[in-house]
Amino acid sequence: MEDEYTVKRLTVLGSTGSIGQQTLDVVRAFPDEFRVVGLSTNTNIELLEQQVQEFRPQMVSLREPSSRTPKLPADCQVIPLDMVAAHPETDLVVMAIVGHAGLSPTMQAIRAGKPIALANKEVMVMAGALIQEASNWWGSPILPLDSEPSAIWQCLRGEEQEFSRIIITASGGAFRGKAQEELETVTPAQALRHPTWDMGKKITIDSATLINKAFEVIEAHWLFNVEWDRIEVVIHPQSIIHSMVEFKDGSVKAQLSPPDMRLPIQYALFYPDRHSNESLVSFDPVASSPLTFEPMEPGQYPSFDFVLSVGQRGGTWPTVVAAADEIAVDLFLQGQLRFLEIQQILRSVVDRHEPIMTPSLEQIIATDAWAREMTMNILR
């Protein structure tokens, strides 16, 4: 019988998405360590019902109105997303919701003092300063769940002295080495063929444009309180080294593992402990070799350069570019926008923005709504 005092109670927000499903894979591997108390979905009611039958949570949330009422046990409540995120029965909130929809529940969980395993980098791009301020005030730790910030986090663990720089790796995405003119006619199907990772659609397209990597630099800036000029990005096609940290004596620590999101997920769920999981593939240095690196040349990935420059402006600038990207990627996936037009749309929306340099949460939410509406208006 499970011990209620040792079992960690999890709420998985975005449980039907890629990260959410992989989180539940980890839970399956450790049935005596975790109990799922809350789940949420956007529109995938059928999968949510299957997850509820398996994990028997006490609460669920549906982000969008459904054409049918989900079939749930009598002891499972449907409650608003923010209430699920802040529920007193939760020990750890896994934030696997994609995009701006994760901002409000993240803040509510923080204000409730909940540790957050954060996979949603857009939240930190939109409101990194506010998130960190609230996290410190309410004593709610942010546990990086994405592979690159998790690698940095792991490299810094146990280190008491200041580091010199952070080196974030990038696979280069589906179109590494392609000239811009070769990308004029690429299709969503081609952009979704990531060479090393199996991820959700939004992050896979952002990896193809390298916007995802710009978001990761912005996220690292806030998560680790590091200056922009001490964050570097290098191309590492094999996706084995997830990030590196250099210290003032010249020593460099790197975190290596196969490209499997369940590894950083498990690290965050068990933190500060580590546990063996036989269902995960071990790192084989011979089979993984050679490990190569290429420079991230200025101008090689113009979307990366542009989005990072906007993020470095601060204020509501990064909120605008994150919102516009979310809409543009969705339209590209629907076949309503060409691949290279994603960057063009972002530039057009940013050019129309009048920033607020010290925004409140309400102003960030309003800016996000403005940028989404502006993106759609430009495309009409």
Contacts in CASP RR format, 6 or more apart in sequence:
PFRMAT RR
TARGET T0000
AUTHOR 0000-0000-0000
METHOD contacts of the structure
MODEL  1
MEDEYTVKRLTVLGSTGSIGQQTLDVVRAFPDEFRVVGLSTNTNIELLEQ
QVQEFRPQMVSLREPSSRTPKLPADCQVIPLDMVAAHPETDLVVMAIVGH
AGLSPTMQAIRAGKPIALANKEVMVMAGALIQEASNWWGSPILPLDSEPS
AIWQCLRGEEQEFSRIIITASGGAFRGKAQEELETVTPAQALRHPTWDMG
KKITIDSATLINKAFEVIEAHWLFNVEWDRIEVVIHPQSIIHSMVEFKDG
SVKAQLSPPDMRLPIQYALFYPDRHSNESLVSFDPVASSPLTFEPMEPGQ
YPSFDFVLSVGQRGGTWPTVVAAADEIAVDLFLQGQLRFLEIQQILRSVV
DRHEPIMTPSLEQIIATDAWAREMTMNILR
2 32 0 8 1.000
2 35 0 8 1.000
7 32 0 8 1.000
7 33 0 8 1.000
7 34 0 8 1.000
7 35 0 8 1.000
8 33 0 8 1.000
8 34 0 8 1.000
8 35 0 8 1.000
8 91 0 8 1.000
8 92 0 8 1.000
8 269 0 8 1.000
9 34 0 8 1.000
9 35 0 8 1.000
9 36 0 8 1.000
9 37 0 8 1.000
9 89 0 8 1.000
9 90 0 8 1.000
9 91 0 8 1.000
9 92 0 8 1.000
10 23 0 8 1.000
10 27 0 8 1.000
10 34 0 8 1.000
10 35 0 8 1.000
10 36 0 8 1.000
10 37 0 8 1.000
10 38 0 8 1.000
10 90 0 8 1.000
10 91 0 8 1.000
10 92 0 8 1.000
10 93 0 8 1.000
10 94 0 8 1.000
10 269 0 8 1.000
11 36 0 8 1.000
11 37 0 8 1.000
11 38 0 8 1.000
11 39 0 8 1.000
11 84 0 8 1.000
11 85 0 8 1.000
11 87 0 8 1.000
11 90 0 8 1.000
11 92 0 8 1.000
11 93 0 8 1.000
11 94 0 8 1.000
12 20 0 8 1.000
12 23 0 8 1.000
12 24 0 8 1.000
12 36 0 8 1.000
12 38 0 8 1.000
12 39 0 8 1.000
12 40 0 8 1.000
12 94 0 8 1.000
12 96 0 8 1.000
13 39 0 8 1.000
13 40 0 8 1.000
13 61 0 8 1.000
13 81 0 8 1.000
13 84 0 8 1.000
13 85 0 8 1.000
13 93 0 8 1.000
13 94 0 8 1.000
13 95 0 8 1.000
13 96 0 8 1.000
13 97 0 8 1.000
13 102 0 8 1.000
13 105 0 8 1.000
14 20 0 8 1.000
14 39 0 8 1.000
14 40 0 8 1.000
14 41 0 8 1.000
14 42 0 8 1.000
14 96 0 8 1.000
14 97 0 8 1.000
14 98 0 8 1.000
15 21 0 8 1.000
15 23 0 8 1.000
15 24 0 8 1.000
15 38 0 8 1.000
15 39 0 8 1.000
15 40 0 8 1.000
15 41 0 8 1.000
15 48 0 8 1.000
15 51 0 8 1.000
15 96 0 8 1.000
16 41 0 8 1.000
16 42 0 8 1.000
16 44 0 8 1.000
16 47 0 8 1.000
16 48 0 8 1.000
16 51 0 8 1.000
17 41 0 8 1.000
17 44 0 8 1.000
17 96 0 8 1.000
17 98 0 8 1.000
17 200 0 8 1.000
18 96 0 8 1.000
18 198 0 8 1.000
18 199 0 8 1.000
18 200 0 8 1.000
18 203 0 8 1.000
18 261 0 8 1.000
19 94 0 8 1.000
19 96 0 8 1.000
19 119 0 8 1.000
19 145 0 8 1.000
19 261 0 8 1.000
19 265 0 8 1.000
20 94 0 8 1.000
20 96 0 8 1.000
22 261 0 8 1.000
22 262 0 8 1.000
22 265 0 8 1.000
23 94 0 8 1.000
23 96 0 8 1.000
23 265 0 8 1.000
23 269 0 8 1.000
24 36 0 8 1.000
24 51 0 8 1.000
24 55 0 8 1.000
25 262 0 8 1.000
25 279 0 8 1.000
26 262 0 8 1.000
26 265 0 8 1.000
26 266 0 8 1.000
26 269 0 8 1.000
26 277 0 8 1.000
27 34 0 8 1.000
27 36 0 8 1.000
27 55 0 8 1.000
27 269 0 8 1.000
29 277 0 8 1.000
29 278 0 8 1.000
29 279 0 8 1.000
30 275 0 8 1.000
30 277 0 8 1.000
33 270 0 8 1.000
33 275 0 8 1.000
34 269 0 8 1.000
36 55 0 8 1.000
36 56 0 8 1.000
36 57 0 8 1.000
37 57 0 8 1.000
37 58 0 8 1.000
37 59 0 8 1.000
37 87 0 8 1.000
37 89 0 8 1.000
37 90 0 8 1.000
38 57 0 8 1.000
38 58 0 8 1.000
38 59 0 8 1.000
38 60 0 8 1.000
38 84 0 8 1.000
38 87 0 8 1.000
38 90 0 8 1.000
39 48 0 8 1.000
39 51 0 8 1.000
39 52 0 8 1.000
39 55 0 8 1.000
39 57 0 8 1.000
39 59 0 8 1.000
39 60 0 8 1.000
39 61 0 8 1.000
40 60 0 8 1.000
40 61 0 8 1.000
40 62 0 8 1.000
40 63 0 8 1.000
40 81 0 8 1.000
40 84 0 8 1.000
40 97 0 8 1.000
41 47 0 8 1.000
41 48 0 8 1.000
41 60 0 8 1.000
41 61 0 8 1.000
41 62 0 8 1.000
41 63 0 8 1.000
42 62 0 8 1.000
42 63 0 8 1.000
42 64 0 8 1.000
42 97 0 8 1.000
42 101 0 8 1.000
43 63 0 8 1.000
43 64 0 8 1.000
43 66 0 8 1.000
45 62 0 8 1.000
45 66 0 8 1.000
45 68 0 8 1.000
45 70 0 8 1.000
48 60 0 8 1.000
48 62 0 8 1.000
48 70 0 8 1.000
49 70 0 8 1.000
49 71 0 8 1.000
49 72 0 8 1.000
51 57 0 8 1.000
52 60 0 8 1.000
52 70 0 8 1.000
52 72 0 8 1.000
52 73 0 8 1.000
52 76 0 8 1.000
53 73 0 8 1.000
56 73 0 8 1.000
56 76 0 8 1.000
57 76 0 8 1.000
58 75 0 8 1.000
58 76 0 8 1.000
58 77 0 8 1.000
58 89 0 8 1.000
59 76 0 8 1.000
59 77 0 8 1.000
59 78 0 8 1.000
59 79 0 8 1.000
59 83 0 8 1.000
59 84 0 8 1.000
59 87 0 8 1.000
60 70 0 8 1.000
60 72 0 8 1.000
60 76 0 8 1.000
60 77 0 8 1.000
60 78 0 8 1.000
60 79 0 8 1.000
60 84 0 8 1.000
61 78 0 8 1.000
61 79 0 8 1.000
61 80 0 8 1.000
61 81 0 8 1.000
61 83 0 8 1.000
61 84 0 8 1.000
62 70 0 8 1.000
62 78 0 8 1.000
63 81 0 8 1.000
63 97 0 8 1.000
63 101 0 8 1.000
70 78 0 8 1.000
72 78 0 8 1.000
81 104 0 8 1.000
81 105 0 8 1.000
82 104 0 8 1.000
82 105 0 8 1.000
82 108 0 8 1.000
83 108 0 8 1.000
84 105 0 8 1.000
85 93 0 8 1.000
85 105 0 8 1.000
85 106 0 8 1.000
85 108 0 8 1.000
85 109 0 8 1.000
85 112 0 8 1.000
85 114 0 8 1.000
86 105 0 8 1.000
86 108 0 8 1.000
86 109 0 8 1.000
86 111 0 8 1.000
86 112 0 8 1.000
86 114 0 8 1.000
87 112 0 8 1.000
88 112 0 8 1.000
90 109 0 8 1.000
90 114 0 8 1.000
91 114 0 8 1.000
91 115 0 8 1.000
92 114 0 8 1.000
92 115 0 8 1.000
92 116 0 8 1.000
92 117 0 8 1.000
92 143 0 8 1.000
92 269 0 8 1.000
93 105 0 8 1.000
93 109 0 8 1.000
93 114 0 8 1.000
93 115 0 8 1.000
93 116 0 8 1.000
93 117 0 8 1.000
94 116 0 8 1.000
94 117 0 8 1.000
94 119 0 8 1.000
94 145 0 8 1.000
94 265 0 8 1.000
94 268 0 8 1.000
94 269 0 8 1.000
95 102 0 8 1.000
95 105 0 8 1.000
95 106 0 8 1.000
95 109 0 8 1.000
95 116 0 8 1.000
95 117 0 8 1.000
95 118 0 8 1.000
95 119 0 8 1.000
95 120 0 8 1.000
95 123 0 8 1.000
95 145 0 8 1.000
96 119 0 8 1.000
96 120 0 8 1.000
96 145 0 8 1.000
97 105 0 8 1.000
97 120 0 8 1.000
98 120 0 8 1.000
98 122 0 8 1.000
98 200 0 8 1.000
98 202 0 8 1.000
98 203 0 8 1.000
99 120 0 8 1.000
99 122 0 8 1.000
99 123 0 8 1.000
99 202 0 8 1.000
99 322 0 8 1.000
99 326 0 8 1.000
100 122 0 8 1.000
100 126 0 8 1.000
100 322 0 8 1.000
100 323 0 8 1.000
100 326 0 8 1.000
100 368 0 8 1.000
102 120 0 8 1.000
102 122 0 8 1.000
102 123 0 8 1.000
103 122 0 8 1.000
103 123 0 8 1.000
103 126 0 8 1.000
103 127 0 8 1.000
103 364 0 8 1.000
103 365 0 8 1.000
103 368 0 8 1.000
104 365 0 8 1.000
106 116 0 8 1.000
106 118 0 8 1.000
106 120 0 8 1.000
106 123 0 8 1.000
106 131 0 8 1.000
107 127 0 8 1.000
107 130 0 8 1.000
107 131 0 8 1.000
107 134 0 8 1.000
107 361 0 8 1.000
109 116 0 8 1.000
109 140 0 8 1.000
110 116 0 8 1.000
110 131 0 8 1.000
110 134 0 8 1.000
110 135 0 8 1.000
110 138 0 8 1.000
110 140 0 8 1.000
111 134 0 8 1.000
111 138 0 8 1.000
111 140 0 8 1.000
112 138 0 8 1.000
112 140 0 8 1.000
113 138 0 8 1.000
113 139 0 8 1.000
113 140 0 8 1.000
114 140 0 8 1.000
115 140 0 8 1.000
115 141 0 8 1.000
115 142 0 8 1.000
115 143 0 8 1.000
116 140 0 8 1.000
116 141 0 8 1.000
116 142 0 8 1.000
116 143 0 8 1.000
117 143 0 8 1.000
117 145 0 8 1.000
117 265 0 8 1.000
117 268 0 8 1.000
117 269 0 8 1.000
118 124 0 8 1.000
118 142 0 8 1.000
118 143 0 8 1.000
118 144 0 8 1.000
118 145 0 8 1.000
118 146 0 8 1.000
119 145 0 8 1.000
119 146 0 8 1.000
121 146 0 8 1.000
121 149 0 8 1.000
121 212 0 8 1.000
121 215 0 8 1.000
121 216 0 8 1.000
121 218 0 8 1.000
121 219 0 8 1.000
122 215 0 8 1.000
122 322 0 8 1.000
122 326 0 8 1.000
123 131 0 8 1.000
124 131 0 8 1.000
124 218 0 8 1.000
124 219 0 8 1.000
124 222 0 8 1.000
124 223 0 8 1.000
125 215 0 8 1.000
125 218 0 8 1.000
125 219 0 8 1.000
125 311 0 8 1.000
125 318 0 8 1.000
125 319 0 8 1.000
125 321 0 8 1.000
125 322 0 8 1.000
126 318 0 8 1.000
126 319 0 8 1.000
126 322 0 8 1.000
126 323 0 8 1.000
126 364 0 8 1.000
126 368 0 8 1.000
127 319 0 8 1.000
127 361 0 8 1.000
127 364 0 8 1.000
128 222 0 8 1.000
129 222 0 8 1.000
129 315 0 8 1.000
130 359 0 8 1.000
130 360 0 8 1.000
130 361 0 8 1.000
130 364 0 8 1.000
131 142 0 8 1.000
131 222 0 8 1.000
132 142 0 8 1.000
132 222 0 8 1.000
132 223 0 8 1.000
132 225 0 8 1.000
134 140 0 8 1.000
135 141 0 8 1.000
135 142 0 8 1.000
142 223 0 8 1.000
143 153 0 8 1.000
143 268 0 8 1.000
143 271 0 8 1.000
144 150 0 8 1.000
144 152 0 8 1.000
144 153 0 8 1.000
144 219 0 8 1.000
144 223 0 8 1.000
144 264 0 8 1.000
144 268 0 8 1.000
145 264 0 8 1.000
145 265 0 8 1.000
145 268 0 8 1.000
146 216 0 8 1.000
146 219 0 8 1.000
146 264 0 8 1.000
147 242 0 8 1.000
147 259 0 8 1.000
147 261 0 8 1.000
147 263 0 8 1.000
147 264 0 8 1.000
148 168 0 8 1.000
148 169 0 8 1.000
148 216 0 8 1.000
148 220 0 8 1.000
148 242 0 8 1.000
148 243 0 8 1.000
149 216 0 8 1.000
149 219 0 8 1.000
149 220 0 8 1.000
149 223 0 8 1.000
149 224 0 8 1.000
149 243 0 8 1.000
150 242 0 8 1.000
150 255 0 8 1.000
150 264 0 8 1.000
150 267 0 8 1.000
150 268 0 8 1.000
151 241 0 8 1.000
151 242 0 8 1.000
151 243 0 8 1.000
151 244 0 8 1.000
151 254 0 8 1.000
151 255 0 8 1.000
151 264 0 8 1.000
152 166 0 8 1.000
152 168 0 8 1.000
152 220 0 8 1.000
152 223 0 8 1.000
152 224 0 8 1.000
152 243 0 8 1.000
152 245 0 8 1.000
152 255 0 8 1.000
153 223 0 8 1.000
153 224 0 8 1.000
154 255 0 8 1.000
154 267 0 8 1.000
155 243 0 8 1.000
155 244 0 8 1.000
155 245 0 8 1.000
155 253 0 8 1.000
155 254 0 8 1.000
155 255 0 8 1.000
156 163 0 8 1.000
156 224 0 8 1.000
156 245 0 8 1.000
159 245 0 8 1.000
159 247 0 8 1.000
161 247 0 8 1.000
161 248 0 8 1.000
162 247 0 8 1.000
162 248 0 8 1.000
163 226 0 8 1.000
163 230 0 8 1.000
163 245 0 8 1.000
163 246 0 8 1.000
163 247 0 8 1.000
163 248 0 8 1.000
164 230 0 8 1.000
164 246 0 8 1.000
164 247 0 8 1.000
164 248 0 8 1.000
164 250 0 8 1.000
165 230 0 8 1.000
165 231 0 8 1.000
165 232 0 8 1.000
165 245 0 8 1.000
165 246 0 8 1.000
166 220 0 8 1.000
166 224 0 8 1.000
166 226 0 8 1.000
166 230 0 8 1.000
166 231 0 8 1.000
166 232 0 8 1.000
166 243 0 8 1.000
166 244 0 8 1.000
166 245 0 8 1.000
166 246 0 8 1.000
167 232 0 8 1.000
167 233 0 8 1.000
167 234 0 8 1.000
167 243 0 8 1.000
167 244 0 8 1.000
167 245 0 8 1.000
167 246 0 8 1.000
167 252 0 8 1.000
168 213 0 8 1.000
168 216 0 8 1.000
168 217 0 8 1.000
168 220 0 8 1.000
168 231 0 8 1.000
168 232 0 8 1.000
168 233 0 8 1.000
168 234 0 8 1.000
168 243 0 8 1.000
169 233 0 8 1.000
169 234 0 8 1.000
169 235 0 8 1.000
169 236 0 8 1.000
169 239 0 8 1.000
169 241 0 8 1.000
169 242 0 8 1.000
169 243 0 8 1.000
169 244 0 8 1.000
169 293 0 8 1.000
170 210 0 8 1.000
170 213 0 8 1.000
170 233 0 8 1.000
170 234 0 8 1.000
170 235 0 8 1.000
170 236 0 8 1.000
170 296 0 8 1.000
171 194 0 8 1.000
171 195 0 8 1.000
171 196 0 8 1.000
171 197 0 8 1.000
171 207 0 8 1.000
171 235 0 8 1.000
171 236 0 8 1.000
171 237 0 8 1.000
171 238 0 8 1.000
171 239 0 8 1.000
172 195 0 8 1.000
172 207 0 8 1.000
172 210 0 8 1.000
172 213 0 8 1.000
172 235 0 8 1.000
172 237 0 8 1.000
172 301 0 8 1.000
173 194 0 8 1.000
173 195 0 8 1.000
173 207 0 8 1.000
173 208 0 8 1.000
173 210 0 8 1.000
174 190 0 8 1.000
174 191 0 8 1.000
174 192 0 8 1.000
174 193 0 8 1.000
174 194 0 8 1.000
174 195 0 8 1.000
174 204 0 8 1.000
174 207 0 8 1.000
174 208 0 8 1.000
175 182 0 8 1.000
175 183 0 8 1.000
175 186 0 8 1.000
175 191 0 8 1.000
175 208 0 8 1.000
176 195 0 8 1.000
176 235 0 8 1.000
176 237 0 8 1.000
180 302 0 8 1.000
180 340 0 8 1.000
183 339 0 8 1.000
183 340 0 8 1.000
184 338 0 8 1.000
184 339 0 8 1.000
184 340 0 8 1.000
185 338 0 8 1.000
186 339 0 8 1.000
188 205 0 8 1.000
188 332 0 8 1.000
188 333 0 8 1.000
188 335 0 8 1.000
191 204 0 8 1.000
191 205 0 8 1.000
191 208 0 8 1.000
191 332 0 8 1.000
191 339 0 8 1.000
192 201 0 8 1.000
192 204 0 8 1.000
192 205 0 8 1.000
192 208 0 8 1.000
194 204 0 8 1.000
194 207 0 8 1.000
194 208 0 8 1.000
195 237 0 8 1.000
195 239 0 8 1.000
196 237 0 8 1.000
196 238 0 8 1.000
196 239 0 8 1.000
196 259 0 8 1.000
197 204 0 8 1.000
197 207 0 8 1.000
197 239 0 8 1.000
197 259 0 8 1.000
197 261 0 8 1.000
199 207 0 8 1.000
199 261 0 8 1.000
201 329 0 8 1.000
201 333 0 8 1.000
202 326 0 8 1.000
202 329 0 8 1.000
202 330 0 8 1.000
203 212 0 8 1.000
205 329 0 8 1.000
205 332 0 8 1.000
205 333 0 8 1.000
205 342 0 8 1.000
206 212 0 8 1.000
206 215 0 8 1.000
206 325 0 8 1.000
206 329 0 8 1.000
207 213 0 8 1.000
208 339 0 8 1.000
209 301 0 8 1.000
209 303 0 8 1.000
209 304 0 8 1.000
209 339 0 8 1.000
209 342 0 8 1.000
209 343 0 8 1.000
210 301 0 8 1.000
210 303 0 8 1.000
210 304 0 8 1.000
211 303 0 8 1.000
211 304 0 8 1.000
211 307 0 8 1.000
211 325 0 8 1.000
211 342 0 8 1.000
213 233 0 8 1.000
213 301 0 8 1.000
213 304 0 8 1.000
214 303 0 8 1.000
214 304 0 8 1.000
214 305 0 8 1.000
214 307 0 8 1.000
214 308 0 8 1.000
214 311 0 8 1.000
215 307 0 8 1.000
215 322 0 8 1.000
217 228 0 8 1.000
217 231 0 8 1.000
217 233 0 8 1.000
217 308 0 8 1.000
218 308 0 8 1.000
218 311 0 8 1.000
218 312 0 8 1.000
218 318 0 8 1.000
220 226 0 8 1.000
220 231 0 8 1.000
221 227 0 8 1.000
221 228 0 8 1.000
221 231 0 8 1.000
228 312 0 8 1.000
232 296 0 8 1.000
233 296 0 8 1.000
233 304 0 8 1.000
234 293 0 8 1.000
234 294 0 8 1.000
234 295 0 8 1.000
234 296 0 8 1.000
235 293 0 8 1.000
235 294 0 8 1.000
235 295 0 8 1.000
235 296 0 8 1.000
236 291 0 8 1.000
236 292 0 8 1.000
236 293 0 8 1.000
236 294 0 8 1.000
237 292 0 8 1.000
237 294 0 8 1.000
238 288 0 8 1.000
238 290 0 8 1.000
238 291 0 8 1.000
238 292 0 8 1.000
239 259 0 8 1.000
240 256 0 8 1.000
240 257 0 8 1.000
240 258 0 8 1.000
240 259 0 8 1.000
240 283 0 8 1.000
240 288 0 8 1.000
240 291 0 8 1.000
241 254 0 8 1.000
241 255 0 8 1.000
241 256 0 8 1.000
241 291 0 8 1.000
242 255 0 8 1.000
242 256 0 8 1.000
242 257 0 8 1.000
242 264 0 8 1.000
243 254 0 8 1.000
243 255 0 8 1.000
244 252 0 8 1.000
244 253 0 8 1.000
244 254 0 8 1.000
244 255 0 8 1.000
245 252 0 8 1.000
245 253 0 8 1.000
245 254 0 8 1.000
246 252 0 8 1.000
247 253 0 8 1.000
256 283 0 8 1.000
257 263 0 8 1.000
257 283 0 8 1.000
258 280 0 8 1.000
258 281 0 8 1.000
258 282 0 8 1.000
258 283 0 8 1.000
258 288 0 8 1.000
260 280 0 8 1.000
260 281 0 8 1.000
262 277 0 8 1.000
262 279 0 8 1.000
262 280 0 8 1.000
263 280 0 8 1.000
266 275 0 8 1.000
266 277 0 8 1.000
266 280 0 8 1.000
267 274 0 8 1.000
296 304 0 8 1.000
298 305 0 8 1.000
299 305 0 8 1.000
302 343 0 8 1.000
303 342 0 8 1.000
303 343 0 8 1.000
303 346 0 8 1.000
306 343 0 8 1.000
306 346 0 8 1.000
306 347 0 8 1.000
307 321 0 8 1.000
307 325 0 8 1.000
307 346 0 8 1.000
310 317 0 8 1.000
310 318 0 8 1.000
310 320 0 8 1.000
310 321 0 8 1.000
310 350 0 8 1.000
311 317 0 8 1.000
311 318 0 8 1.000
311 321 0 8 1.000
313 355 0 8 1.000
314 355 0 8 1.000
314 357 0 8 1.000
315 355 0 8 1.000
315 356 0 8 1.000
315 357 0 8 1.000
315 358 0 8 1.000
315 359 0 8 1.000
316 353 0 8 1.000
316 355 0 8 1.000
316 356 0 8 1.000
316 357 0 8 1.000
316 359 0 8 1.000
316 363 0 8 1.000
316 364 0 8 1.000
316 367 0 8 1.000
317 350 0 8 1.000
317 353 0 8 1.000
317 355 0 8 1.000
319 359 0 8 1.000
319 364 0 8 1.000
319 367 0 8 1.000
319 368 0 8 1.000
319 371 0 8 1.000
320 349 0 8 1.000
320 350 0 8 1.000
320 353 0 8 1.000
320 367 0 8 1.000
320 368 0 8 1.000
320 370 0 8 1.000
320 371 0 8 1.000
321 346 0 8 1.000
321 349 0 8 1.000
321 350 0 8 1.000
321 371 0 8 1.000
322 368 0 8 1.000
323 349 0 8 1.000
323 367 0 8 1.000
323 368 0 8 1.000
323 369 0 8 1.000
323 371 0 8 1.000
323 372 0 8 1.000
323 375 0 8 1.000
324 345 0 8 1.000
324 346 0 8 1.000
324 349 0 8 1.000
324 350 0 8 1.000
324 371 0 8 1.000
324 372 0 8 1.000
324 374 0 8 1.000
324 375 0 8 1.000
325 342 0 8 1.000
325 346 0 8 1.000
326 372 0 8 1.000
327 345 0 8 1.000
327 372 0 8 1.000
327 375 0 8 1.000
327 376 0 8 1.000
328 337 0 8 1.000
328 341 0 8 1.000
328 342 0 8 1.000
328 345 0 8 1.000
328 346 0 8 1.000
328 375 0 8 1.000
329 342 0 8 1.000
331 337 0 8 1.000
331 379 0 8 1.000
332 338 0 8 1.000
332 339 0 8 1.000
332 341 0 8 1.000
332 342 0 8 1.000
336 379 0 8 1.000
337 345 0 8 1.000
337 379 0 8 1.000
345 375 0 8 1.000
345 378 0 8 1.000
345 379 0 8 1.000
348 378 0 8 1.000
349 371 0 8 1.000
349 374 0 8 1.000
349 375 0 8 1.000
349 378 0 8 1.000
352 374 0 8 1.000
353 367 0 8 1.000
353 370 0 8 1.000
353 371 0 8 1.000
356 363 0 8 1.000
356 367 0 8 1.000
359 367 0 8 1.000
END
